[in-house]
Amino acid sequence: MGAQLRVYRQKIKSAKTTKKITRAMELISASRIQKAQQRVAASTPYTRAVTRAVSAVASHANIDHPLTRAVANPVRSAVVIFTSDRGLAGAFSSGVLKEAEALTARLKAQGQEVVYFLVGRKAVGNFNFRRRPFIKDWTGGTDLPQFETATSIANELLALFSKSTEEGGVDEIFLVGNEFVSMMIQEPKTARLLPLEVVEQQAVAEHEVFPLYEFEPEADKVLDALLPVYIENRIYNVMLQSAAAEHAARQKAMKSATDNADKLILNYTRLANAARQAEITQQISEIVGGADALATVNED
């Protein structure tokens, strides 16, 4: 009984230590979520302004630009996968990887070849474990995205998209990452980055009319200047969304781990109490048995 009681007490101690760690990580993630949401909200006005500018040029200039020209029969596509650098976030990274696998299956069913760009150590680890090739990866700082990383990704993608498929280029580029919906919901989402599909999103009342645009310099030059900025902003927005979703997923996972630790502590405490009571009962039984034996000897 004594050995069993020691085992229960050691397990209670381990569960309490684990609870302290998971509780601390839960509080850290909770504090970082607010900052991540603020960064997403701060980038929204600029995103809308750039989207409106690109939409105006693409919708009203009637020009044929390589970045907005769709290919009838694409033969190669690039997929950018956004995961986390660290674990302990539930199904955050695995959900994105499953979404990327589903996208790959759809593209291959259309007869396309797929190449990959990876963001986050979890994606790199998954591809290395499965011995799957990828072109380039970016690791470090997924929980605090930097615009320089988005610029580097955009430059790589634009260089690849500008090449013909015979030279190793691609016809389409897709982004796969988690979207922050709420504190409890983070959804893996696929978005096509190139070729661009931009539509002017400005709400116009019935009594208003669309403005007439004049472009200075020429519309194609304006589009050349705007599209790289738009692509960088799109990638950075996905990174910000992924960071907010990562913190929310980690907080949820750590909250669940803390609750499970509480349940373990309660269960092992009950078992330890039962073992202690059994040990006390056994000791009392031994004392009573010894007293009865002495009484019997004295009577003889």
C-alpha positions as semicolon CSV with decimal commas, in nm:
position;residue;x (nm);y (nm);z (nm)
1;M;0,000;0,000;0,000
2;G;0,281;0,240;0,085
3;A;0,444;0,196;-0,255
4;Q;0,112;0,252;-0,434
5;L;0,048;0,568;-0,231
6;R;0,391;0,703;-0,326
7;V;0,314;0,641;-0,694
8;Y;-0,014;0,836;-0,669
9;R;0,153;1,126;-0,490
10;Q;0,426;1,141;-0,755
11;K;0,162;1,149;-1,030
12;I;-0,024;1,427;-0,848
13;K;0,299;1,627;-0,828
14;S;0,368;1,575;-1,200
15;A;0,013;1,678;-1,293
16;K;0,043;1,996;-1,085
17;T;0,372;2,084;-1,257
18;T;0,215;2,028;-1,597
19;K;-0,084;2,241;-1,497
20;K;0,144;2,534;-1,406
21;I;0,311;2,516;-1,749
22;T;-0,010;2,486;-1,950
23;R;-0,179;2,760;-1,747
24;A;0,115;2,995;-1,808
25;M;0,111;2,919;-2,183
26;E;-0,265;2,977;-2,191
27;L;-0,225;3,322;-2,034
28;I;0,062;3,413;-2,268
29;S;-0,143;3,316;-2,574
30;A;-0,442;3,510;-2,443
31;S;-0,231;3,825;-2,411
32;R;-0,081;3,782;-2,758
33;I;-0,415;3,726;-2,930
34;Q;-0,522;4,084;-2,860
35;K;-0,203;4,223;-3,015
36;A;-0,240;3,994;-3,316
37;Q;-0,601;4,107;-3,367
38;Q;-0,490;4,470;-3,345
39;R;-0,230;4,411;-3,617
40;V;-0,493;4,252;-3,841
41;A;-0,731;4,544;-3,780
42;A;-0,455;4,797;-3,845
43;S;-0,371;4,643;-4,182
44;T;-0,734;4,632;-4,300
45;P;-0,769;4,997;-4,419
46;Y;-0,450;4,973;-4,624
47;T;-0,563;4,640;-4,770
48;R;-0,894;4,794;-4,876
49;A;-0,724;5,096;-5,030
50;V;-0,481;4,885;-5,234
51;T;-0,759;4,647;-5,340
52;R;-0,973;4,938;-5,455
53;A;-0,685;5,091;-5,651
54;V;-0,596;4,764;-5,826
55;S;-0,963;4,695;-5,895
56;A;-1,006;5,037;-6,052
57;V;-0,715;4,985;-6,290
58;A;-0,801;4,626;-6,379
59;S;-1,173;4,693;-6,422
60;H;-1,170;5,022;-6,612
61;A;-0,846;5,027;-6,810
62;N;-0,919;4,734;-7,045
63;I;-0,558;4,621;-7,059
64;D;-0,414;4,272;-7,084
65;H;-0,164;4,228;-6,801
66;P;0,034;3,907;-6,732
67;L;-0,067;3,903;-6,364
68;T;-0,439;3,922;-6,444
69;R;-0,438;3,697;-6,750
70;A;-0,580;3,351;-6,675
71;V;-0,436;3,047;-6,853
72;A;-0,690;2,824;-7,024
73;N;-0,513;2,497;-6,943
74;P;-0,264;2,545;-6,656
75;V;0,005;2,280;-6,628
76;R;0,191;2,380;-6,311
77;S;0,083;2,551;-5,991
78;A;0,260;2,671;-5,678
79;V;0,113;2,626;-5,331
80;V;0,229;2,836;-5,034
81;I;0,155;2,663;-4,702
82;F;0,141;2,871;-4,381
83;T;0,188;2,674;-4,056
84;S;0,341;2,750;-3,717
85;D;0,697;2,723;-3,588
86;R;0,591;2,572;-3,257
87;G;0,352;2,297;-3,153
88;L;0,108;2,272;-2,862
89;A;-0,162;2,439;-3,072
90;G;-0,400;2,150;-3,130
91;A;-0,484;2,082;-3,494
92;F;-0,365;2,423;-3,614
93;S;-0,086;2,303;-3,844
94;S;-0,232;1,962;-3,928
95;G;-0,554;2,124;-4,051
96;V;-0,358;2,345;-4,293
97;L;-0,156;2,048;-4,417
98;K;-0,476;1,852;-4,480
99;E;-0,622;2,148;-4,669
100;A;-0,304;2,163;-4,880
101;E;-0,330;1,790;-4,951
102;A;-0,689;1,832;-5,068
103;L;-0,585;2,121;-5,294
104;T;-0,297;1,913;-5,433
105;A;-0,533;1,628;-5,511
106;R;-0,768;1,863;-5,700
107;L;-0,484;2,019;-5,899
108;K;-0,331;1,683;-5,989
109;A;-0,674;1,558;-6,095
110;Q;-0,671;1,845;-6,346
111;G;-0,336;1,723;-6,478
112;Q;-0,122;1,988;-6,308
113;E;0,217;1,957;-6,147
114;V;0,241;2,112;-5,799
115;V;0,541;2,283;-5,639
116;Y;0,554;2,405;-5,280
117;F;0,672;2,700;-5,072
118;L;0,662;2,646;-4,696
119;V;0,620;2,893;-4,410
120;G;0,674;2,757;-4,057
121;R;0,880;2,473;-3,910
122;K;0,581;2,240;-3,885
123;A;0,535;2,238;-4,263
124;V;0,909;2,192;-4,318
125;G;0,920;1,905;-4,069
126;N;0,621;1,737;-4,233
127;F;0,774;1,758;-4,581
128;N;1,115;1,642;-4,460
129;F;0,963;1,347;-4,276
130;R;0,772;1,241;-4,588
131;R;1,074;1,321;-4,809
132;R;0,870;1,551;-5,029
133;P;1,050;1,824;-5,226
134;F;0,982;2,196;-5,190
135;I;1,139;2,502;-5,348
136;K;1,198;2,730;-5,048
137;D;1,097;2,772;-4,685
138;W;1,072;3,055;-4,432
139;T;1,091;2,968;-4,062
140;G;1,096;3,171;-3,743
141;G;0,856;3,442;-3,636
142;T;0,526;3,289;-3,744
143;D;0,366;3,414;-3,421
144;L;0,495;3,768;-3,493
145;P;0,499;3,814;-3,873
146;Q;0,735;4,065;-4,031
147;F;0,658;4,251;-4,353
148;E;1,009;4,175;-4,480
149;T;0,918;3,805;-4,484
150;A;0,606;3,880;-4,690
151;T;0,818;4,083;-4,932
152;S;1,064;3,796;-4,970
153;I;0,782;3,549;-5,038
154;A;0,620;3,787;-5,288
155;N;0,947;3,835;-5,478
156;E;0,998;3,459;-5,508
157;L;0,643;3,404;-5,630
158;L;0,650;3,690;-5,880
159;A;0,981;3,568;-6,021
160;L;0,839;3,217;-6,061
161;F;0,510;3,341;-6,210
162;S;0,688;3,560;-6,463
163;K;0,862;3,257;-6,614
164;S;0,701;3,029;-6,868
165;T;0,620;2,674;-6,767
166;E;0,888;2,550;-7,008
167;E;1,144;2,745;-6,802
168;G;1,014;2,610;-6,472
169;G;0,749;2,876;-6,406
170;V;0,391;2,829;-6,288
171;D;0,050;2,926;-6,420
172;E;-0,128;2,964;-6,084
173;I;-0,032;3,038;-5,723
174;F;-0,241;2,943;-5,420
175;L;-0,214;3,043;-5,054
176;V;-0,319;2,792;-4,784
177;G;-0,341;2,912;-4,424
178;N;-0,565;2,940;-4,120
179;E;-0,818;3,221;-4,106
180;F;-0,904;3,372;-3,767
181;V;-1,283;3,356;-3,741
182;S;-1,325;3,380;-3,364
183;M;-1,152;3,276;-3,042
184;M;-1,300;2,928;-3,082
185;I;-1,296;2,888;-3,460
186;Q;-0,992;2,889;-3,689
187;E;-1,059;2,762;-4,038
188;P;-0,803;2,645;-4,296
189;K;-0,863;2,845;-4,612
190;T;-0,736;2,830;-4,972
191;A;-0,711;3,146;-5,182
192;R;-0,578;3,194;-5,533
193;L;-0,315;3,466;-5,540
194;L;-0,229;3,467;-5,911
195;P;-0,371;3,525;-6,168
196;L;-0,555;3,803;-5,991
197;E;-0,931;3,817;-5,973
198;V;-1,010;4,166;-5,846
199;V;-1,354;4,317;-5,833
200;E;-1,431;4,666;-5,708
201;Q;-1,595;4,625;-5,370
202;Q;-1,709;4,980;-5,310
203;A;-2,080;4,996;-5,231
204;V;-2,254;5,241;-5,458
205;A;-2,603;5,370;-5,388
206;E;-2,872;5,365;-5,655
207;H;-2,851;5,741;-5,714
208;E;-2,471;5,728;-5,754
209;V;-2,272;5,627;-6,058
210;F;-1,930;5,471;-6,094
211;P;-1,654;5,731;-6,136
212;L;-1,463;5,774;-6,459
213;Y;-1,094;5,709;-6,413
214;E;-0,802;5,874;-6,586
215;F;-0,466;5,710;-6,530
216;E;-0,137;5,895;-6,516
217;P;0,098;5,746;-6,624
218;E;-0,045;5,477;-6,849
219;A;-0,269;5,212;-6,695
220;D;-0,026;4,928;-6,757
221;K;0,250;5,117;-6,574
222;V;0,014;5,191;-6,286
223;L;-0,075;4,823;-6,268
224;D;0,292;4,726;-6,278
225;A;0,350;4,943;-5,971
226;L;0,036;4,844;-5,782
227;L;0,031;4,467;-5,829
228;P;0,352;4,387;-5,637
229;V;0,227;4,601;-5,349
230;Y;-0,109;4,427;-5,362
231;I;0,051;4,081;-5,362
232;E;0,281;4,166;-5,069
233;N;-0,018;4,294;-4,875
234;R;-0,222;3,982;-4,951
235;I;0,059;3,757;-4,828
236;Y;0,117;3,970;-4,518
237;N;-0,254;3,962;-4,438
238;V;-0,253;3,581;-4,457
239;M;0,047;3,577;-4,223
240;L;-0,130;3,806;-3,974
241;Q;-0,446;3,595;-3,990
242;S;-0,239;3,281;-3,934
243;A;-0,062;3,436;-3,634
244;A;-0,390;3,536;-3,468
245;A;-0,536;3,191;-3,538
246;E;-0,223;3,026;-3,397
247;H;-0,249;3,213;-3,066
248;A;-0,620;3,133;-3,041
249;A;-0,561;2,765;-3,117
250;R;-0,279;2,745;-2,863
251;Q;-0,490;2,913;-2,594
252;K;-0,771;2,668;-2,660
253;A;-0,535;2,370;-2,653
254;M;-0,366;2,486;-2,333
255;K;-0,706;2,550;-2,169
256;S;-0,804;2,192;-2,252
257;A;-0,471;2,062;-2,120
258;T;-0,515;2,258;-1,795
259;D;-0,866;2,117;-1,749
260;N;-0,735;1,766;-1,811
261;A;-0,460;1,822;-1,554
262;D;-0,724;1,927;-1,300
263;K;-0,917;1,607;-1,369
264;L;-0,601;1,398;-1,329
265;I;-0,518;1,570;-0,999
266;L;-0,871;1,507;-0,871
267;N;-0,872;1,141;-0,977
268;Y;-0,526;1,067;-0,836
269;T;-0,614;1,249;-0,512
270;R;-0,918;1,024;-0,470
271;L;-0,707;0,716;-0,543
272;A;-0,440;0,834;-0,300
273;N;-0,702;0,893;-0,030
274;A;-0,848;0,548;-0,092
275;A;-0,500;0,392;-0,074
276;R;-0,424;0,583;0,247
277;Q;-0,754;0,472;0,403
278;A;-0,683;0,113;0,305
279;E;-0,336;0,141;0,461
280;I;-0,482;0,283;0,783
281;T;-0,747;0,009;0,791
282;Q;-0,477;-0,255;0,745
283;Q;-0,268;-0,105;1,024
284;I;-0,566;-0,099;1,258
285;S;-0,647;-0,459;1,167
286;E;-0,288;-0,561;1,241
287;I;-0,297;-0,382;1,579
288;V;-0,630;-0,543;1,674
289;G;-0,505;-0,884;1,559
290;G;-0,187;-0,846;1,764
291;A;-0,386;-0,740;2,073
292;D;-0,614;-1,044;2,036
293;A;-0,312;-1,270;2,003
294;L;-0,156;-1,127;2,324
295;A;-0,484;-1,166;2,508
296;T;-0,506;-1,529;2,404
297;V;-0,147;-1,596;2,523
298;N;-0,214;-1,435;2,863
299;E;-0,527;-1,648;2,913
300;D;-0,327;-1,962;2,848
